[in-house]
Structure formats: structure tokens, C-alpha cells
Amino acid sequence: MNASGTMPALSAQTPTSRTTRATPELIQACQDVLLQGLELLFKLSDRTYSNVLDAPYGASIGGHYRHVLEHFQCVVRSIRVGEINYDARERNSRLETEVTYAAIATCDVLRAIKNYDDGILTRASKVVNSVSYGSSDPSVIDTNVGRELAYCVGHAIHHYAIVRLICSQLGIDVPNEFGVAPSTLKYRSSMAAD
């Protein structure tokens, strides 16, 4: 209301309509995969989340989830400096043992990326990552933020596939798409339609 007690007339372009924009598909993919993880977290206790099973590979849901989330965190932290260093992940034990802590960290990443636009996604960066077993020096490669977020999505899906196996052993139901690549889901859908 204005000083006279009446509602001001709305212009054709309200502040809300000026800021409304389409979410880039890649950001939507990041949100989807992180929300899948968050949905799983809501089903788990700390004990189940951190339970290390012999198979596969002496792993826990929390260990895999921490690994996935820390890759996203590396990208988010790099926006200002222009260098994404996957070797410098925190390897924070709380992320793999405490469900609430992991959920909050997931929400922090979701909040950070929700407003990324094409300008941020195409921003040039360097990526630092040890890829050779025979060298102590990490590789430094030219990249951009979007490319690294796409890597994080694919990386998450593959770790979710392993988490899916662990959940199966623990009797925890996960959605059909959890740990399955979107291209595989599309292929399965097309085969079912034939």
C-alpha cells in the first residue's frame, strides 16, 4: 500500500516478472540429482547412512554421498577463483556419518547453483585433478563451470548406482531412476513404447 492507503497500480513489468527466467537445463539436472540424494537422506538414520558393508568395496551410503557432494562443493567454491581443484576436497567425515549435516550441505549447494545462468556456466576455469597413478603431479586442464557441473551430474549418477546396491542390501527402497542415466531411462522408455 502507498501512503494514501491504496494499492499502487501494477506496471506491465513487476519486479517478479523482470527476474523470472528459464532455469538452464544443466542447472535443472544438477538440482534433480541433488534432490534425489536429499530424498534418500530423509529416509536414513545416521547409523544406516554410515554403515560400512563388505560389498560392494567396503563402502557406506555416506561415503559415496560425501564423495559426490564434495565434487559439487569444489565447483561452487571455485566460481570466484576460476580453478576447480578436485584434489583439494575436504573429505569431511561428518558428511559421511551425519544425515542432517549432509542434508544441510546439500541444501547449501542447491542454494548456490539455483541462480547460475549461461554467463556463469560458460565461465572459463581450470580443473586440477590427479588422474595418473604414476605421477605425483595433478593434471591442470582448461574447462568451464558448465562442463564441470555436467561432470558432477554424471559422476553422481554412477555413485548413486553403487548406493542403490547398498540400499538393496539394507532393504531401502529407492526410486526407479536413482542411479540410472537419463539416456538409459529414455532408451528404456522408447523400448517399452515399441
JOFENLIN-V41154 format. One record per run of one state. SS is the DSSP state (A for helix, B for strand, O for the rest). FROM is the first residue (numbers start at 0). TO is the last residue. If there is no record, write none. Layout:
SS|FROM|TO ; SS|FROM|TO
//
This chain:
O|0|13 ; A|14|18 ; O|19|23 ; A|24|40 ; O|41|44 ; A|45|49 ; O|50|51 ; B|52|52 ; O|53|57 ; B|58|58 ; O|59|59 ; A|60|77 ; O|78|81 ; B|82|84 ; A|85|87 ; O|88|91 ; A|92|96 ; O|97|97 ; A|98|112 ; O|113|116 ; A|117|120 ; O|121|122 ; B|123|128 ; O|129|137 ; B|138|143 ; A|144|169 ; O|170|180 ; A|181|192 ; O|193|193
//
